[in-house]
Amino acid sequence: MMAARRWPVRVVRRCLRPVWQGLVACGGVYLAGESTRTAAQRPPLLLRPPVGHPERLRPDVPLTALERALLEEWQRAG
């Protein structure tokens, strides 16, 4: 008789709880999207090429005329 009363509890624990947890997880992904990433998980901002990169900046070499024109155009564009 005792087992006959406990079957709803077992159904909830074994079937409905995992379904509910899955729906909560899907809703969290759908609503939060990428905003759940912490600052430690985000990729770092690249302000300049990494050390040893072939396109590294050389502060001792002045810009060419073309590079200056491109820089001015880029700065005007905002």
C-alpha positions as semicolon CSV with decimal commas, in nm:
position;residue;x (nm);y (nm);z (nm)
1;M;0,000;0,000;0,000
2;M;0,286;0,235;0,083
3;A;0,441;0,187;-0,262
4;A;0,111;0,274;-0,426
5;R;0,119;0,618;-0,265
6;R;0,479;0,693;-0,356
7;W;0,459;0,646;-0,731
8;P;0,373;1,013;-0,797
9;V;0,683;1,117;-0,605
10;R;0,898;0,883;-0,813
11;V;0,746;1,014;-1,136
12;V;0,826;1,370;-1,035
13;R;1,181;1,285;-0,931
14;R;1,269;1,070;-1,231
15;C;1,077;1,235;-1,514
16;L;0,942;1,577;-1,444
17;R;1,238;1,723;-1,253
18;P;1,489;1,665;-1,539
19;V;1,239;1,806;-1,787
20;W;1,195;2,114;-1,569
21;Q;1,571;2,158;-1,528
22;G;1,619;2,131;-1,904
23;L;1,353;2,393;-1,969
24;V;1,514;2,626;-1,715
25;A;1,853;2,582;-1,884
26;C;1,705;2,647;-2,230
27;G;1,528;2,956;-2,104
28;G;1,848;3,084;-1,948
29;V;2,038;3,043;-2,273
30;Y;1,756;3,196;-2,476
31;L;1,710;3,500;-2,254
32;A;2,066;3,563;-2,136
33;G;2,261;3,471;-2,448
34;E;2,622;3,584;-2,430
35;S;2,571;3,810;-2,129
36;T;2,630;3,519;-1,892
37;R;3,002;3,520;-1,970
38;T;3,217;3,669;-1,698
39;A;3,501;3,910;-1,764
40;A;3,751;3,628;-1,713
41;Q;3,584;3,422;-1,988
42;R;3,573;3,701;-2,247
43;P;3,859;3,721;-2,494
44;P;4,093;4,013;-2,426
45;L;4,067;4,328;-2,634
46;L;4,341;4,355;-2,893
47;L;4,476;4,707;-2,901
48;R;4,786;4,620;-3,100
49;P;4,936;4,315;-3,271
50;P;5,103;4,065;-3,038
51;V;5,479;4,062;-2,984
52;G;5,661;3,909;-3,278
53;H;5,370;3,958;-3,518
54;P;5,491;4,051;-3,870
55;E;5,265;4,357;-3,871
56;R;5,384;4,492;-3,537
57;L;5,396;4,868;-3,493
58;R;5,732;5,043;-3,499
59;P;5,726;5,372;-3,312
60;D;6,074;5,462;-3,441
61;V;5,963;5,453;-3,809
62;P;5,746;5,745;-3,928
63;L;5,428;5,683;-4,126
64;T;5,445;5,700;-4,503
65;A;5,236;5,953;-4,697
66;L;4,981;5,684;-4,784
67;E;4,959;5,569;-4,421
68;R;4,909;5,929;-4,302
69;A;4,632;5,979;-4,560
70;L;4,463;5,657;-4,452
71;L;4,492;5,755;-4,085
72;E;4,335;6,095;-4,152
73;E;4,052;5,935;-4,351
74;W;3,993;5,680;-4,075
75;Q;3,987;5,949;-3,806
76;R;3,739;6,160;-4,005
77;A;3,509;5,860;-4,046
78;G;3,480;5,842;-3,671
